[in-house]
Amino acid sequence: MRTTQILMLVVLVAIGLGLAGLVQAEWKFSGYTQMRYNFWDSDLDKGDAFDARRARIKVEGPVSEETTFKIQIDLAKLDDTGGGEVELKDLLLTRTLNEQWKGSLGFTSVPFGYEVPTSSSKRLPLERSQAANKLFPGERDTGLYFHYTPENKKAPGIIFGFSNGMAKWYEADKSGNEDTDSWALMARLQWHLPNEGCAGLSYRLADRTREVGGLEEDYDDDLLGLHVRYNFPRNWALQAEYYDGSDMDVDVSGWYGQAEYAFSGRPATAFYRYDVYDFGGSDDFTRHTAGFAWDLDKNERVTVQIEDYDDGKGDSFTNGAVQYQIKY
């Protein structure tokens, strides 16, 4: 077991021993686990069919009258063949500035669009769209953000800030390429819609210095995002998102549309999503994803899903999965 794993497990033990005290101090212990059985396409070599896809543990609470602290880790990689590392997901301080403004500093989900910052425990499709996965690898950055929540519900909420760029940019890819010095400016405006829906736009400007083949290259990237979520009064919900910009000086774009139907009188929802990602190749990545989610109770869900996609490189695949999720 690696040193980082040992240290994180020590932290977990300390959290467990102090949990009763944390609860009394208005701290909150929570998380969720997703256990999945995958039916991989016969042309894919994806390893184990059984997988702990996510195993999150989160602790958050006040450290002063105006400031809260949050830490979240993921243990899911520990079950991977050959072992894996404990992965940090949140390390964040948030301070209330006044009734409408908050500031946050640390490592957490990027506030771009709708699906990127939305927890995987709330999403119906088992994974995010291809555009989100490629443009926001890991969904996390380290930076300073300001959050504005207007008193007037007709006015948009605003988030803007400055960060180091995506944390995964600094991890070496299969060719050994990685960012050595990057920064990003980001802003999002979001309006309320009826029945807890929303619509908004986001923008990211990034300056990246990346080591490619042993040489440093500079990239000036920008990305525009549009999103909407509309919940009809009964049964139906629609969600869509569009991305357009550049990634390492390559013009890229992507979008998805998602429809959901909640069965009357039953804790069950059917969903379908179609997503596209144009990454500058001869063809686009396109995917159909359909599934059915059954809520056993407020903390447990079983999801059955099938996806069929063209990878944009001339190959097509069909995968299936059954997932059990429990929140705690």
MARKE-349475 format. One record per residue (C-alpha): x, y, z; residue in three letters. Coordinates in steps of 0.05 Angstrom, whole numbers, always signed. Layout:
<pts>
<pt X="X" Y="Y" Z="Z" rest="ALA"/>
...
</pts>
This chain:
<pts>
<pt X="+0" Y="+0" Z="+0" rest="MET"/>
<pt X="+28" Y="+68" Z="-20" rest="ARG"/>
<pt X="+45" Y="+123" Z="+31" rest="THR"/>
<pt X="-12" Y="+167" Z="+6" rest="THR"/>
<pt X="-61" Y="+110" Z="+16" rest="GLN"/>
<pt X="-36" Y="+98" Z="+87" rest="ILE"/>
<pt X="-42" Y="+172" Z="+104" rest="LEU"/>
<pt X="-112" Y="+176" Z="+76" rest="MET"/>
<pt X="-134" Y="+114" Z="+114" rest="LEU"/>
<pt X="-106" Y="+145" Z="+178" rest="VAL"/>
<pt X="-149" Y="+206" Z="+163" rest="VAL"/>
<pt X="-209" Y="+161" Z="+153" rest="LEU"/>
<pt X="-198" Y="+128" Z="+220" rest="VAL"/>
<pt X="-192" Y="+195" Z="+254" rest="ALA"/>
<pt X="-256" Y="+217" Z="+221" rest="ILE"/>
<pt X="-291" Y="+155" Z="+245" rest="GLY"/>
<pt X="-267" Y="+163" Z="+316" rest="LEU"/>
<pt X="-289" Y="+236" Z="+317" rest="GLY"/>
<pt X="-354" Y="+228" Z="+280" rest="LEU"/>
<pt X="-400" Y="+234" Z="+340" rest="ALA"/>
<pt X="-366" Y="+298" Z="+360" rest="GLY"/>
<pt X="-370" Y="+325" Z="+289" rest="LEU"/>
<pt X="-445" Y="+313" Z="+286" rest="VAL"/>
<pt X="-455" Y="+352" Z="+350" rest="GLN"/>
<pt X="-413" Y="+408" Z="+322" rest="ALA"/>
<pt X="-459" Y="+412" Z="+260" rest="GLU"/>
<pt X="-410" Y="+376" Z="+216" rest="TRP"/>
<pt X="-437" Y="+328" Z="+164" rest="LYS"/>
<pt X="-410" Y="+260" Z="+143" rest="PHE"/>
<pt X="-437" Y="+235" Z="+76" rest="SER"/>
<pt X="-419" Y="+200" Z="+11" rest="GLY"/>
<pt X="-441" Y="+147" Z="-38" rest="TYR"/>
<pt X="-417" Y="+83" Z="-70" rest="THR"/>
<pt X="-432" Y="+58" Z="-141" rest="GLN"/>
<pt X="-420" Y="-16" Z="-154" rest="MET"/>
<pt X="-426" Y="-34" Z="-227" rest="ARG"/>
<pt X="-428" Y="-96" Z="-271" rest="TYR"/>
<pt X="-406" Y="-81" Z="-342" rest="ASN"/>
<pt X="-424" Y="-118" Z="-406" rest="PHE"/>
<pt X="-366" Y="-95" Z="-451" rest="TRP"/>
<pt X="-368" Y="-100" Z="-526" rest="ASP"/>
<pt X="-328" Y="-161" Z="-548" rest="SER"/>
<pt X="-281" Y="-116" Z="-587" rest="ASP"/>
<pt X="-261" Y="-78" Z="-524" rest="LEU"/>
<pt X="-210" Y="-100" Z="-473" rest="ASP"/>
<pt X="-237" Y="-65" Z="-410" rest="LYS"/>
<pt X="-216" Y="-114" Z="-357" rest="GLY"/>
<pt X="-260" Y="-134" Z="-298" rest="ASP"/>
<pt X="-335" Y="-136" Z="-308" rest="ALA"/>
<pt X="-348" Y="-121" Z="-234" rest="PHE"/>
<pt X="-323" Y="-52" Z="-214" rest="ASP"/>
<pt X="-329" Y="-4" Z="-156" rest="ALA"/>
<pt X="-339" Y="+56" Z="-201" rest="ARG"/>
<pt X="-342" Y="+108" Z="-145" rest="ARG"/>
<pt X="-335" Y="+104" Z="-69" rest="ALA"/>
<pt X="-339" Y="+174" Z="-41" rest="ARG"/>
<pt X="-331" Y="+196" Z="+31" rest="ILE"/>
<pt X="-344" Y="+270" Z="+47" rest="LYS"/>
<pt X="-339" Y="+310" Z="+111" rest="VAL"/>
<pt X="-360" Y="+383" Z="+114" rest="GLU"/>
<pt X="-379" Y="+434" Z="+166" rest="GLY"/>
<pt X="-366" Y="+502" Z="+198" rest="PRO"/>
<pt X="-297" Y="+522" Z="+221" rest="VAL"/>
<pt X="-321" Y="+592" Z="+241" rest="SER"/>
<pt X="-385" Y="+632" Z="+239" rest="GLU"/>
<pt X="-375" Y="+651" Z="+166" rest="GLU"/>
<pt X="-329" Y="+596" Z="+139" rest="THR"/>
<pt X="-341" Y="+523" Z="+122" rest="THR"/>
<pt X="-291" Y="+468" Z="+103" rest="PHE"/>
<pt X="-303" Y="+408" Z="+58" rest="LYS"/>
<pt X="-260" Y="+348" Z="+42" rest="ILE"/>
<pt X="-280" Y="+289" Z="-2" rest="GLN"/>
<pt X="-241" Y="+228" Z="-24" rest="ILE"/>
<pt X="-255" Y="+170" Z="-72" rest="ASP"/>
<pt X="-233" Y="+99" Z="-53" rest="LEU"/>
<pt X="-258" Y="+66" Z="-117" rest="ALA"/>
<pt X="-190" Y="+56" Z="-149" rest="LYS"/>
<pt X="-167" Y="+12" Z="-91" rest="LEU"/>
<pt X="-204" Y="-47" Z="-122" rest="ASP"/>
<pt X="-170" Y="-40" Z="-190" rest="ASP"/>
<pt X="-125" Y="-96" Z="-214" rest="THR"/>
<pt X="-56" Y="-83" Z="-185" rest="GLY"/>
<pt X="-83" Y="-33" Z="-135" rest="GLY"/>
<pt X="-95" Y="+41" Z="-141" rest="GLY"/>
<pt X="-92" Y="+106" Z="-103" rest="GLU"/>
<pt X="-140" Y="+143" Z="-58" rest="VAL"/>
<pt X="-163" Y="+202" Z="-100" rest="GLU"/>
<pt X="-177" Y="+271" Z="-72" rest="LEU"/>
<pt X="-242" Y="+301" Z="-98" rest="LYS"/>
<pt X="-253" Y="+363" Z="-55" rest="ASP"/>
<pt X="-210" Y="+405" Z="-9" rest="LEU"/>
<pt X="-248" Y="+470" Z="-3" rest="LEU"/>
<pt X="-258" Y="+531" Z="+42" rest="LEU"/>
<pt X="-321" Y="+572" Z="+31" rest="THR"/>
<pt X="-332" Y="+639" Z="+65" rest="ARG"/>
<pt X="-397" Y="+679" Z="+67" rest="THR"/>
<pt X="-382" Y="+752" Z="+49" rest="LEU"/>
<pt X="-453" Y="+778" Z="+56" rest="ASN"/>
<pt X="-524" Y="+755" Z="+43" rest="GLU"/>
<pt X="-512" Y="+749" Z="-32" rest="GLN"/>
<pt X="-438" Y="+735" Z="-40" rest="TRP"/>
<pt X="-393" Y="+677" Z="-22" rest="LYS"/>
<pt X="-320" Y="+663" Z="-38" rest="GLY"/>
<pt X="-290" Y="+594" Z="-45" rest="SER"/>
<pt X="-216" Y="+574" Z="-46" rest="LEU"/>
<pt X="-188" Y="+506" Z="-59" rest="GLY"/>
<pt X="-196" Y="+442" Z="-100" rest="PHE"/>
<pt X="-266" Y="+423" Z="-124" rest="THR"/>
<pt X="-313" Y="+414" Z="-184" rest="SER"/>
<pt X="-307" Y="+465" Z="-240" rest="VAL"/>
<pt X="-370" Y="+509" Z="-242" rest="PRO"/>
<pt X="-378" Y="+506" Z="-318" rest="PHE"/>
<pt X="-446" Y="+489" Z="-347" rest="GLY"/>
<pt X="-494" Y="+439" Z="-317" rest="TYR"/>
<pt X="-468" Y="+368" Z="-322" rest="GLU"/>
<pt X="-395" Y="+381" Z="-302" rest="VAL"/>
<pt X="-409" Y="+405" Z="-231" rest="PRO"/>
<pt X="-469" Y="+360" Z="-220" rest="THR"/>
<pt X="-454" Y="+301" Z="-174" rest="SER"/>
<pt X="-450" Y="+233" Z="-207" rest="SER"/>
<pt X="-498" Y="+208" Z="-153" rest="SER"/>
<pt X="-553" Y="+252" Z="-183" rest="LYS"/>
<pt X="-541" Y="+239" Z="-257" rest="ARG"/>
<pt X="-585" Y="+187" Z="-292" rest="LEU"/>
<pt X="-535" Y="+165" Z="-347" rest="PRO"/>
<pt X="-478" Y="+130" Z="-314" rest="LEU"/>
<pt X="-425" Y="+176" Z="-343" rest="GLU"/>
<pt X="-421" Y="+247" Z="-369" rest="ARG"/>
<pt X="-423" Y="+264" Z="-443" rest="SER"/>
<pt X="-361" Y="+255" Z="-485" rest="GLN"/>
<pt X="-351" Y="+330" Z="-493" rest="ALA"/>
<pt X="-352" Y="+341" Z="-417" rest="ALA"/>
<pt X="-304" Y="+283" Z="-406" rest="ASN"/>
<pt X="-254" Y="+308" Z="-457" rest="LYS"/>
<pt X="-258" Y="+383" Z="-443" rest="LEU"/>
<pt X="-262" Y="+376" Z="-367" rest="PHE"/>
<pt X="-221" Y="+314" Z="-349" rest="PRO"/>
<pt X="-232" Y="+297" Z="-276" rest="GLY"/>
<pt X="-279" Y="+357" Z="-269" rest="GLU"/>
<pt X="-233" Y="+389" Z="-217" rest="ARG"/>
<pt X="-187" Y="+449" Z="-211" rest="ASP"/>
<pt X="-154" Y="+490" Z="-156" rest="THR"/>
<pt X="-172" Y="+563" Z="-153" rest="GLY"/>
<pt X="-210" Y="+622" Z="-124" rest="LEU"/>
<pt X="-283" Y="+633" Z="-143" rest="TYR"/>
<pt X="-337" Y="+682" Z="-123" rest="PHE"/>
<pt X="-411" Y="+662" Z="-121" rest="HIS"/>
<pt X="-469" Y="+711" Z="-127" rest="TYR"/>
<pt X="-540" Y="+690" Z="-108" rest="THR"/>
<pt X="-589" Y="+746" Z="-123" rest="PRO"/>
<pt X="-649" Y="+762" Z="-79" rest="GLU"/>
<pt X="-690" Y="+771" Z="-142" rest="ASN"/>
<pt X="-703" Y="+702" Z="-171" rest="LYS"/>
<pt X="-710" Y="+731" Z="-240" rest="LYS"/>
<pt X="-638" Y="+755" Z="-240" rest="ALA"/>
<pt X="-582" Y="+705" Z="-257" rest="PRO"/>
<pt X="-536" Y="+674" Z="-207" rest="GLY"/>
<pt X="-463" Y="+688" Z="-223" rest="ILE"/>
<pt X="-399" Y="+648" Z="-211" rest="ILE"/>
<pt X="-331" Y="+673" Z="-234" rest="PHE"/>
<pt X="-259" Y="+659" Z="-215" rest="GLY"/>
<pt X="-187" Y="+643" Z="-230" rest="PHE"/>
<pt X="-153" Y="+575" Z="-226" rest="SER"/>
<pt X="-93" Y="+533" Z="-245" rest="ASN"/>
<pt X="-134" Y="+501" Z="-300" rest="GLY"/>
<pt X="-157" Y="+429" Z="-298" rest="MET"/>
<pt X="-118" Y="+387" Z="-248" rest="ALA"/>
<pt X="-115" Y="+329" Z="-297" rest="LYS"/>
<pt X="-77" Y="+373" Z="-347" rest="TRP"/>
<pt X="-17" Y="+366" Z="-302" rest="TYR"/>
<pt X="-18" Y="+290" Z="-304" rest="GLU"/>
<pt X="+24" Y="+256" Z="-358" rest="ALA"/>
<pt X="-15" Y="+222" Z="-414" rest="ASP"/>
<pt X="+5" Y="+156" Z="-447" rest="LYS"/>
<pt X="+57" Y="+194" Z="-488" rest="SER"/>
<pt X="+86" Y="+229" Z="-427" rest="GLY"/>
<pt X="+58" Y="+297" Z="-446" rest="ASN"/>
<pt X="+34" Y="+342" Z="-389" rest="GLU"/>
<pt X="+21" Y="+415" Z="-372" rest="ASP"/>
<pt X="+77" Y="+450" Z="-335" rest="THR"/>
<pt X="+45" Y="+519" Z="-324" rest="ASP"/>
<pt X="-27" Y="+536" Z="-338" rest="SER"/>
<pt X="-83" Y="+582" Z="-315" rest="TRP"/>
<pt X="-156" Y="+592" Z="-330" rest="ALA"/>
<pt X="-209" Y="+646" Z="-322" rest="LEU"/>
<pt X="-281" Y="+622" Z="-317" rest="MET"/>
<pt X="-350" Y="+652" Z="-310" rest="ALA"/>
<pt X="-421" Y="+624" Z="-309" rest="ARG"/>
<pt X="-489" Y="+659" Z="-309" rest="LEU"/>
<pt X="-551" Y="+617" Z="-293" rest="GLN"/>
<pt X="-625" Y="+635" Z="-291" rest="TRP"/>
<pt X="-680" Y="+599" Z="-253" rest="HIS"/>
<pt X="-735" Y="+565" Z="-293" rest="LEU"/>
<pt X="-801" Y="+538" Z="-265" rest="PRO"/>
<pt X="-801" Y="+472" Z="-226" rest="ASN"/>
<pt X="-728" Y="+477" Z="-206" rest="GLU"/>
<pt X="-703" Y="+482" Z="-278" rest="GLY"/>
<pt X="-648" Y="+528" Z="-302" rest="CYS"/>
<pt X="-615" Y="+558" Z="-363" rest="ALA"/>
<pt X="-546" Y="+589" Z="-369" rest="GLY"/>
<pt X="-482" Y="+604" Z="-405" rest="LEU"/>
<pt X="-410" Y="+593" Z="-386" rest="SER"/>
<pt X="-342" Y="+615" Z="-413" rest="TYR"/>
<pt X="-271" Y="+592" Z="-400" rest="ARG"/>
<pt X="-206" Y="+625" Z="-423" rest="LEU"/>
<pt X="-143" Y="+584" Z="-412" rest="ALA"/>
<pt X="-69" Y="+595" Z="-424" rest="ASP"/>
<pt X="-31" Y="+529" Z="-423" rest="ARG"/>
<pt X="+43" Y="+512" Z="-426" rest="THR"/>
<pt X="+49" Y="+438" Z="-442" rest="ARG"/>
<pt X="+109" Y="+393" Z="-451" rest="GLU"/>
<pt X="+98" Y="+354" Z="-515" rest="VAL"/>
<pt X="+152" Y="+306" Z="-538" rest="GLY"/>
<pt X="+202" Y="+338" Z="-491" rest="GLY"/>
<pt X="+189" Y="+408" Z="-518" rest="LEU"/>
<pt X="+145" Y="+462" Z="-486" rest="GLU"/>
<pt X="+87" Y="+487" Z="-528" rest="GLU"/>
<pt X="+40" Y="+545" Z="-512" rest="ASP"/>
<pt X="-35" Y="+540" Z="-524" rest="TYR"/>
<pt X="-89" Y="+594" Z="-518" rest="ASP"/>
<pt X="-156" Y="+559" Z="-510" rest="ASP"/>
<pt X="-226" Y="+586" Z="-502" rest="ASP"/>
<pt X="-293" Y="+551" Z="-491" rest="LEU"/>
<pt X="-365" Y="+574" Z="-492" rest="LEU"/>
<pt X="-421" Y="+533" Z="-461" rest="GLY"/>
<pt X="-497" Y="+537" Z="-462" rest="LEU"/>
<pt X="-543" Y="+495" Z="-419" rest="HIS"/>
<pt X="-616" Y="+486" Z="-402" rest="VAL"/>
<pt X="-655" Y="+440" Z="-356" rest="ARG"/>
<pt X="-731" Y="+442" Z="-359" rest="TYR"/>
<pt X="-775" Y="+400" Z="-313" rest="ASN"/>
<pt X="-847" Y="+395" Z="-337" rest="PHE"/>
<pt X="-902" Y="+396" Z="-284" rest="PRO"/>
<pt X="-912" Y="+321" Z="-292" rest="ARG"/>
<pt X="-869" Y="+263" Z="-313" rest="ASN"/>
<pt X="-824" Y="+293" Z="-367" rest="TRP"/>
<pt X="-758" Y="+330" Z="-362" rest="ALA"/>
<pt X="-711" Y="+355" Z="-417" rest="LEU"/>
<pt X="-638" Y="+374" Z="-412" rest="GLN"/>
<pt X="-588" Y="+398" Z="-464" rest="ALA"/>
<pt X="-519" Y="+428" Z="-467" rest="GLU"/>
<pt X="-474" Y="+456" Z="-522" rest="TYR"/>
<pt X="-398" Y="+468" Z="-521" rest="TYR"/>
<pt X="-357" Y="+505" Z="-573" rest="ASP"/>
<pt X="-285" Y="+530" Z="-572" rest="GLY"/>
<pt X="-213" Y="+505" Z="-577" rest="SER"/>
<pt X="-174" Y="+452" Z="-541" rest="ASP"/>
<pt X="-98" Y="+455" Z="-549" rest="MET"/>
<pt X="-110" Y="+501" Z="-609" rest="ASP"/>
<pt X="-156" Y="+450" Z="-642" rest="VAL"/>
<pt X="-227" Y="+473" Z="-658" rest="ASP"/>
<pt X="-276" Y="+429" Z="-620" rest="VAL"/>
<pt X="-351" Y="+427" Z="-606" rest="SER"/>
<pt X="-401" Y="+381" Z="-575" rest="GLY"/>
<pt X="-472" Y="+376" Z="-550" rest="TRP"/>
<pt X="-522" Y="+329" Z="-519" rest="TYR"/>
<pt X="-597" Y="+325" Z="-512" rest="GLY"/>
<pt X="-630" Y="+284" Z="-457" rest="GLN"/>
<pt X="-702" Y="+264" Z="-444" rest="ALA"/>
<pt X="-729" Y="+234" Z="-379" rest="GLU"/>
<pt X="-796" Y="+204" Z="-362" rest="TYR"/>
<pt X="-815" Y="+190" Z="-289" rest="ALA"/>
<pt X="-870" Y="+137" Z="-284" rest="PHE"/>
<pt X="-931" Y="+159" Z="-245" rest="SER"/>
<pt X="-939" Y="+124" Z="-178" rest="GLY"/>
<pt X="-872" Y="+88" Z="-184" rest="ARG"/>
<pt X="-802" Y="+108" Z="-163" rest="PRO"/>
<pt X="-776" Y="+94" Z="-233" rest="ALA"/>
<pt X="-748" Y="+138" Z="-289" rest="THR"/>
<pt X="-731" Y="+121" Z="-361" rest="ALA"/>
<pt X="-680" Y="+163" Z="-397" rest="PHE"/>
<pt X="-648" Y="+172" Z="-465" rest="TYR"/>
<pt X="-588" Y="+216" Z="-484" rest="ARG"/>
<pt X="-555" Y="+230" Z="-551" rest="TYR"/>
<pt X="-487" Y="+263" Z="-549" rest="ASP"/>
<pt X="-438" Y="+286" Z="-602" rest="VAL"/>
<pt X="-365" Y="+309" Z="-597" rest="TYR"/>
<pt X="-326" Y="+339" Z="-656" rest="ASP"/>
<pt X="-252" Y="+336" Z="-637" rest="PHE"/>
<pt X="-223" Y="+356" Z="-704" rest="GLY"/>
<pt X="-219" Y="+286" Z="-734" rest="GLY"/>
<pt X="-249" Y="+260" Z="-799" rest="SER"/>
<pt X="-311" Y="+238" Z="-761" rest="ASP"/>
<pt X="-348" Y="+257" Z="-698" rest="ASP"/>
<pt X="-358" Y="+216" Z="-635" rest="PHE"/>
<pt X="-433" Y="+200" Z="-631" rest="THR"/>
<pt X="-470" Y="+160" Z="-578" rest="ARG"/>
<pt X="-539" Y="+136" Z="-560" rest="HIS"/>
<pt X="-550" Y="+121" Z="-486" rest="THR"/>
<pt X="-614" Y="+92" Z="-458" rest="ALA"/>
<pt X="-632" Y="+66" Z="-390" rest="GLY"/>
<pt X="-679" Y="+56" Z="-332" rest="PHE"/>
<pt X="-667" Y="+77" Z="-260" rest="ALA"/>
<pt X="-706" Y="+48" Z="-201" rest="TRP"/>
<pt X="-703" Y="+81" Z="-133" rest="ASP"/>
<pt X="-709" Y="+27" Z="-81" rest="LEU"/>
<pt X="-714" Y="+81" Z="-27" rest="ASP"/>
<pt X="-688" Y="+151" Z="-18" rest="LYS"/>
<pt X="-616" Y="+126" Z="-12" rest="ASN"/>
<pt X="-613" Y="+66" Z="-59" rest="GLU"/>
<pt X="-619" Y="+63" Z="-134" rest="ARG"/>
<pt X="-610" Y="+9" Z="-187" rest="VAL"/>
<pt X="-596" Y="+31" Z="-259" rest="THR"/>
<pt X="-595" Y="-10" Z="-322" rest="VAL"/>
<pt X="-563" Y="+22" Z="-383" rest="GLN"/>
<pt X="-541" Y="+8" Z="-454" rest="ILE"/>
<pt X="-499" Y="+52" Z="-499" rest="GLU"/>
<pt X="-482" Y="+48" Z="-573" rest="ASP"/>
<pt X="-429" Y="+94" Z="-601" rest="TYR"/>
<pt X="-382" Y="+110" Z="-658" rest="ASP"/>
<pt X="-315" Y="+132" Z="-631" rest="ASP"/>
<pt X="-299" Y="+180" Z="-689" rest="GLY"/>
<pt X="-240" Y="+137" Z="-710" rest="LYS"/>
<pt X="-278" Y="+86" Z="-751" rest="GLY"/>
<pt X="-300" Y="+37" Z="-696" rest="ASP"/>
<pt X="-368" Y="+24" Z="-665" rest="SER"/>
<pt X="-383" Y="-7" Z="-597" rest="PHE"/>
<pt X="-443" Y="-29" Z="-556" rest="THR"/>
<pt X="-437" Y="-34" Z="-480" rest="ASN"/>
<pt X="-486" Y="-49" Z="-424" rest="GLY"/>
<pt X="-483" Y="-40" Z="-349" rest="ALA"/>
<pt X="-523" Y="-53" Z="-285" rest="VAL"/>
<pt X="-506" Y="-7" Z="-226" rest="GLN"/>
<pt X="-526" Y="-7" Z="-153" rest="TYR"/>
<pt X="-517" Y="+60" Z="-117" rest="GLN"/>
<pt X="-524" Y="+74" Z="-43" rest="ILE"/>
<pt X="-518" Y="+141" Z="-8" rest="LYS"/>
<pt X="-498" Y="+148" Z="+65" rest="TYR"/>
</pts>
